[in-house]
Amino acid sequence: MAMNLRLDTAHEELLESLAKEERRTKTEIVKLAIEERASKADKSARTRAIFARIMEEDADLLDELSK
C-alpha cells in the first residue's frame, strides 16, 4: 500500500542523513522507526501488566515492606 509522507525541512534532512549513514533507503528508515515504536509500545504494555499483577499478588508483602 502506497503512502505519502509530508515532512518539514528539518525532518527531511534528518531522514536523508540517517538513510545515508545507514546505507538504507528513506523508506527502510521509516519502516524501521515504525517497527521500533511498535515494539517499544508492546514492551511498555507488558511491563505495566506484569507490574499490576505483582502489585495485586504481593499487596500484603509490599504493604509490610513500606512500614
N, CA, C and O atoms as a printed pandas DataFrame, in Angstrom:
     atom_number atom_name residue_name chain_id  residue_number  x_coord  y_coord  z_coord
0              1         N          MET        A               1    0.843   -1.173    0.000
1              2        CA          MET        A               1    0.000    0.000    0.000
2              3         C          MET        A               1    0.893    1.243    0.000
3              4         O          MET        A               1    1.795    1.364    0.829
4              5         N          ALA        A               2    0.649    2.122   -0.890
5              6        CA          ALA        A               2    1.442    3.340   -1.004
6              7         C          ALA        A               2    0.936    4.403   -0.034
7              8         O          ALA        A               2   -0.239    4.431    0.334
8              9         N          MET        A               3    1.864    5.282    0.372
9             10        CA          MET        A               3    1.507    6.343    1.300
10            11         C          MET        A               3    2.406    7.543    1.041
11            12         O          MET        A               3    3.597    7.397    0.766
12            13         N          ASN        A               4    1.828    8.711    1.131
13            14        CA          ASN        A               4    2.622    9.935    1.036
14            15         C          ASN        A               4    2.969   10.386    2.438
15            16         O          ASN        A               4    2.128   10.366    3.337
16            17         N          LEU        A               5    4.218   10.793    2.618
17            18        CA          LEU        A               5    4.674   11.273    3.914
18            19         C          LEU        A               5    5.178   12.690    3.728
19            20         O          LEU        A               5    6.130   12.926    2.983
20            21         N          ARG        A               6    4.543   13.629    4.401
21            22        CA          ARG        A               6    4.943   15.023    4.289
22            23         C          ARG        A               6    5.789   15.397    5.501
23            24         O          ARG        A               6    5.341   15.283    6.642
24            25         N          LEU        A               7    6.998   15.837    5.246
25            26        CA          LEU        A               7    7.928   16.219    6.305
26            27         C          LEU        A               7    8.345   17.664    6.135
27            28         O          LEU        A               7    8.424   18.170    5.015
28            29         N          ASP        A               8    8.610   18.324    7.243
29            30        CA          ASP        A               8    9.198   19.657    7.147
30            31         C          ASP        A               8   10.668   19.491    6.765
31            32         O          ASP        A               8   11.189   18.375    6.743
32            33         N          THR        A               9   11.312   20.575    6.475
33            34        CA          THR        A               9   12.693   20.533    6.002
34            35         C          THR        A               9   13.628   19.854    6.998
35            36         O          THR        A               9   14.478   19.054    6.606
36            37         N          ALA        A              10   13.476   20.163    8.264
37            38        CA          ALA        A              10   14.367   19.596    9.284
38            39         C          ALA        A              10   14.239   18.072    9.345
39            40         O          ALA        A              10   15.246   17.367    9.419
40            41         N          HIS        A              11   13.014   17.569    9.315
41            42        CA          HIS        A              11   12.815   16.125    9.370
42            43         C          HIS        A              11   13.258   15.443    8.075
43            44         O          HIS        A              11   13.783   14.330    8.103
44            45         N          GLU        A              12   13.048   16.106    6.954
45            46        CA          GLU        A              12   13.514   15.558    5.679
46            47         C          GLU        A              12   15.038   15.433    5.683
47            48         O          GLU        A              12   15.585   14.427    5.231
48            49         N          GLU        A              13   15.714   16.453    6.191
49            50        CA          GLU        A              13   17.179   16.415    6.256
50            51         C          GLU        A              13   17.653   15.324    7.220
51            52         O          GLU        A              13   18.631   14.628    6.945
52            53         N          LEU        A              14   16.970   15.182    8.327
53            54        CA          LEU        A              14   17.315   14.136    9.292
54            55         C          LEU        A              14   17.117   12.745    8.687
55            56         O          LEU        A              14   17.962   11.865    8.850
56            57         N          LEU        A              15   16.013   12.557    7.997
57            58        CA          LEU        A              15   15.748   11.277    7.348
58            59         C          LEU        A              15   16.795   10.977    6.282
59            60         O          LEU        A              15   17.290    9.854    6.187
60            61         N          GLU        A              16   17.124   11.970    5.495
61            62        CA          GLU        A              16   18.153   11.815    4.462
62            63         C          GLU        A              16   19.498   11.445    5.084
63            64         O          GLU        A              16   20.204   10.571    4.581
64            65         N          SER        A              17   19.840   12.109    6.167
65            66        CA          SER        A              17   21.097   11.851    6.853
66            67         C          SER        A              17   21.146   10.431    7.412
67            68         O          SER        A              17   22.150    9.736    7.262
68            69         N          LEU        A              18   20.069   10.007    8.051
69            70        CA          LEU        A              18   20.009    8.643    8.590
70            71         C          LEU        A              18   20.124    7.605    7.476
71            72         O          LEU        A              18   20.821    6.600    7.622
72            73         N          ALA        A              19   19.447    7.852    6.384
73            74        CA          ALA        A              19   19.485    6.910    5.261
74            75         C          ALA        A              19   20.910    6.781    4.706
75            76         O          ALA        A              19   21.381    5.676    4.438
76            77         N          LYS        A              20   21.574    7.897    4.541
77            78        CA          LYS        A              20   22.951    7.857    4.043
78            79         C          LYS        A              20   23.872    7.157    5.036
79            80         O          LYS        A              20   24.689    6.318    4.657
80            81         N          GLU        A              21   23.731    7.510    6.302
81            82        CA          GLU        A              21   24.586    6.957    7.350
82            83         C          GLU        A              21   24.440    5.438    7.460
83            84         O          GLU        A              21   25.423    4.725    7.661
84            85         N          GLU        A              22   23.214    4.956    7.328
85            86        CA          GLU        A              22   22.949    3.529    7.485
86            87         C          GLU        A              22   22.937    2.781    6.143
87            88         O          GLU        A              22   22.718    1.571    6.093
88            89         N          ARG        A              23   23.174    3.522    5.074
89            90        CA          ARG        A              23   23.143    2.941    3.720
90            91         C          ARG        A              23   21.838    2.188    3.471
91            92         O          ARG        A              23   21.829    1.035    3.041
92            93         N          ARG        A              24   20.748    2.879    3.755
93            94        CA          ARG        A              24   19.399    2.341    3.543
94            95         C          ARG        A              24   18.596    3.382    2.777
95            96         O          ARG        A              24   19.000    4.537    2.643
96            97         N          THR        A              25   17.453    2.942    2.281
97            98        CA          THR        A              25   16.561    3.899    1.645
98            99         C          THR        A              25   15.797    4.652    2.738
99           100         O          THR        A              25   15.728    4.215    3.887
100          101         N          LYS        A              26   15.240    5.768    2.357
101          102        CA          LYS        A              26   14.433    6.522    3.316
102          103         C          LYS        A              26   13.211    5.703    3.730
103          104         O          LYS        A              26   12.775    5.784    4.878
104          105         N          THR        A              27   12.665    4.930    2.823
105          106        CA          THR        A              27   11.532    4.067    3.132
106          107         C          THR        A              27   11.914    3.038    4.189
107          108         O          THR        A              27   11.146    2.788    5.118
108          109         N          GLU        A              28   13.084    2.448    4.055
109          110        CA          GLU        A              28   13.539    1.474    5.045
110          111         C          GLU        A              28   13.685    2.120    6.421
111          112         O          GLU        A              28   13.310    1.521    7.430
112          113         N          ILE        A              29   14.222    3.324    6.467
113          114        CA          ILE        A              29   14.393    4.033    7.739
114          115         C          ILE        A              29   13.039    4.278    8.395
115          116         O          ILE        A              29   12.890    4.078    9.600
116          117         N          VAL        A              30   12.058    4.705    7.618
117          118        CA          VAL        A              30   10.719    4.969    8.162
118          119         C          VAL        A              30   10.093    3.672    8.669
119          120         O          VAL        A              30    9.508    3.652    9.752
120          121         N          LYS        A              31   10.210    2.587    7.897
121          122        CA          LYS        A              31    9.654    1.301    8.330
122          123         C          LYS        A              31   10.294    0.828    9.627
123          124         O          LYS        A              31    9.602    0.349   10.525
124          125         N          LEU        A              32   11.618    0.960    9.727
125          126        CA          LEU        A              32   12.308    0.564   10.953
126          127         C          LEU        A              32   11.839    1.395   12.145
127          128         O          LEU        A              32   11.659    0.865   13.241
128          129         N          ALA        A              33   11.644    2.681   11.936
129          130        CA          ALA        A              33   11.176    3.556   13.016
130          131         C          ALA        A              33    9.794    3.133   13.501
131          132         O          ALA        A              33    9.525    3.137   14.703
132          133         N          ILE        A              34    8.923    2.769   12.572
133          134        CA          ILE        A              34    7.580    2.312   12.940
134          135         C          ILE        A              34    7.666    1.008   13.730
135          136         O          ILE        A              34    6.989    0.846   14.745
136          137         N          GLU        A              35    8.497    0.083   13.261
137          138        CA          GLU        A              35    8.647   -1.199   13.951
138          139         C          GLU        A              35    9.227   -1.021   15.348
139          140         O          GLU        A              35    8.779   -1.672   16.292
140          141         N          GLU        A              36   10.218   -0.146   15.488
141          142        CA          GLU        A              36   10.814    0.109   16.802
142          143         C          GLU        A              36    9.796    0.725   17.749
143          144         O          GLU        A              36    9.741    0.358   18.923
144          145         N          ARG        A              37    8.997    1.650   17.255
145          146        CA          ARG        A              37    7.975    2.295   18.080
146          147         C          ARG        A              37    6.932    1.288   18.543
147          148         O          ARG        A              37    6.523    1.301   19.704
148          149         N          ALA        A              38    6.496    0.408   17.630
149          150        CA          ALA        A              38    5.509   -0.616   17.977
150          151         C          ALA        A              38    6.078   -1.581   19.009
151          152         O          ALA        A              38    5.379   -1.974   19.942
152          153         N          SER        A              39    7.332   -1.961   18.849
153          154        CA          SER        A              39    7.979   -2.868   19.797
154          155         C          SER        A              39    8.070   -2.231   21.177
155          156         O          SER        A              39    7.824   -2.886   22.190
156          157         N          LYS        A              40    8.423   -0.964   21.208
157          158        CA          LYS        A              40    8.542   -0.244   22.477
158          159         C          LYS        A              40    7.179   -0.154   23.172
159          160         O          LYS        A              40    7.089   -0.337   24.386
160          161         N          ALA        A              41    6.138    0.123   22.420
161          162        CA          ALA        A              41    4.790    0.220   22.991
162          163         C          ALA        A              41    4.357   -1.130   23.545
163          164         O          ALA        A              41    3.742   -1.199   24.610
164          165         N          ASP        A              42    4.676   -2.205   22.828
165          166        CA          ASP        A              42    4.323   -3.546   23.278
166          167         C          ASP        A              42    5.039   -3.882   24.583
167          168         O          ASP        A              42    4.435   -4.443   25.498
168          169         N          LYS        A              43    6.320   -3.543   24.671
169          170        CA          LYS        A              43    7.081   -3.805   25.896
170          171         C          LYS        A              43    6.505   -3.017   27.058
171          172         O          LYS        A              43    6.428   -3.530   28.175
172          173         N          SER        A              44    6.099   -1.774   26.814
173          174        CA          SER        A              44    5.513   -0.955   27.876
174          175         C          SER        A              44    4.218   -1.573   28.382
175          176         O          SER        A              44    3.976   -1.606   29.588
176          177         N          ALA        A              45    3.394   -2.058   27.477
177          178        CA          ALA        A              45    2.123   -2.672   27.877
178          179         C          ALA        A              45    2.377   -3.935   28.693
179          180         O          ALA        A              45    1.713   -4.169   29.702
180          181         N          ARG        A              46    3.331   -4.741   28.258
181          182        CA          ARG        A              46    3.658   -5.965   29.009
182          183         C          ARG        A              46    4.209   -5.621   30.381
183          184         O          ARG        A              46    3.869   -6.269   31.370
184          185         N          THR        A              47    5.058   -4.605   30.446
185          186        CA          THR        A              47    5.639   -4.192   31.731
186          187         C          THR        A              47    4.547   -3.728   32.684
187          188         O          THR        A              47    4.560   -4.089   33.861
188          189         N          ARG        A              48    3.603   -2.932   32.191
189          190        CA          ARG        A              48    2.500   -2.469   33.045
190          191         C          ARG        A              48    1.662   -3.640   33.543
191          192         O          ARG        A              48    1.245   -3.657   34.701
192          193         N          ALA        A              49    1.413   -4.619   32.673
193          194        CA          ALA        A              49    0.618   -5.786   33.065
194          195         C          ALA        A              49    1.338   -6.596   34.134
195          196         O          ALA        A              49    0.713   -7.042   35.096
196          197         N          ILE        A              50    2.622   -6.788   33.979
197          198        CA          ILE        A              50    3.405   -7.531   34.966
198          199         C          ILE        A              50    3.416   -6.789   36.296
199          200         O          ILE        A              50    3.248   -7.397   37.353
200          201         N          PHE        A              51    3.614   -5.481   36.242
201          202        CA          PHE        A              51    3.637   -4.675   37.464
202          203         C          PHE        A              51    2.284   -4.748   38.179
203          204         O          PHE        A              51    2.235   -4.876   39.402
204          205         N          ALA        A              52    1.204   -4.670   37.431
205          206        CA          ALA        A              52   -0.130   -4.737   38.034
206          207         C          ALA        A              52   -0.347   -6.091   38.703
207          208         O          ALA        A              52   -0.917   -6.161   39.792
208          209         N          ARG        A              53    0.102   -7.163   38.058
209          210        CA          ARG        A              53   -0.040   -8.499   38.628
210          211         C          ARG        A              53    0.753   -8.611   39.932
211          212         O          ARG        A              53    0.256   -9.154   40.919
212          213         N          ILE        A              54    1.975   -8.100   39.933
213          214        CA          ILE        A              54    2.809   -8.145   41.143
214          215         C          ILE        A              54    2.159   -7.334   42.259
215          216         O          ILE        A              54    2.111   -7.777   43.407
216          217         N          MET        A              55    1.663   -6.156   41.923
217          218        CA          MET        A              55    1.021   -5.319   42.943
218          219         C          MET        A              55   -0.179   -6.035   43.553
219          220         O          MET        A              55   -0.416   -5.935   44.757
220          221         N          GLU        A              56   -0.925   -6.745   42.741
221          222        CA          GLU        A              56   -2.098   -7.464   43.235
222          223         C          GLU        A              56   -1.695   -8.687   44.059
223          224         O          GLU        A              56   -2.207   -8.895   45.159
224          225         N          GLU        A              57   -0.786   -9.483   43.531
225          226        CA          GLU        A              57   -0.404  -10.723   44.198
226          227         C          GLU        A              57    0.391  -10.485   45.480
227          228         O          GLU        A              57    0.273  -11.258   46.431
228          229         N          ASP        A              58    1.175   -9.455   45.516
229          230        CA          ASP        A              58    2.054   -9.210   46.654
230          231         C          ASP        A              58    1.669   -7.958   47.443
231          232         O          ASP        A              58    2.519   -7.335   48.080
232          233         N          ALA        A              59    0.406   -7.599   47.398
233          234        CA          ALA        A              59   -0.052   -6.380   48.067
234          235         C          ALA        A              59    0.275   -6.389   49.558
235          236         O          ALA        A              59    0.755   -5.390   50.094
236          237         N          ASP        A              60    0.019   -7.513   50.229
237          238        CA          ASP        A              60    0.285   -7.597   51.673
238          239         C          ASP        A              60    1.775   -7.442   51.966
239          240         O          ASP        A              60    2.169   -6.693   52.860
240          241         N          LEU        A              61    2.579   -8.145   51.218
241          242        CA          LEU        A              61    4.035   -8.068   51.404
242          243         C          LEU        A              61    4.539   -6.643   51.150
243          244         O          LEU        A              61    5.338   -6.115   51.925
244          245         N          LEU        A              62    4.077   -6.037   50.083
245          246        CA          LEU        A              62    4.509   -4.658   49.773
246          247         C          LEU        A              62    4.061   -3.690   50.858
247          248         O          LEU        A              62    4.781   -2.750   51.194
248          249         N          ASP        A              63    2.881   -3.918   51.400
249          250        CA          ASP        A              63    2.396   -3.068   52.479
250          251         C          ASP        A              63    3.290   -3.197   53.705
251          252         O          ASP        A              63    3.636   -2.193   54.329
252          253         N          GLU        A              64    3.663   -4.416   54.053
253          254        CA          GLU        A              64    4.549   -4.646   55.198
254          255         C          GLU        A              64    5.920   -4.019   54.971
255          256         O          GLU        A              64    6.495   -3.427   55.885
256          257         N          LEU        A              65    6.433   -4.145   53.780
257          258        CA          LEU        A              65    7.748   -3.585   53.473
258          259         C          LEU        A              65    7.754   -2.057   53.518
259          260         O          LEU        A              65    8.788   -1.443   53.780
260          261         N          SER        A              66    6.616   -1.456   53.267
261          262        CA          SER        A              66    6.553    0.002   53.249
262          263         C          SER        A              66    6.501    0.614   54.647
263          264         O          SER        A              66    6.625    1.829   54.795
264          265         N          LYS        A              67    6.320   -0.221   55.676
265          266        CA          LYS        A              67    6.206    0.294   57.057
266          267         C          LYS        A              67    7.565    0.459   57.679
267          268         O          LYS        A              67    7.670    0.879   58.831
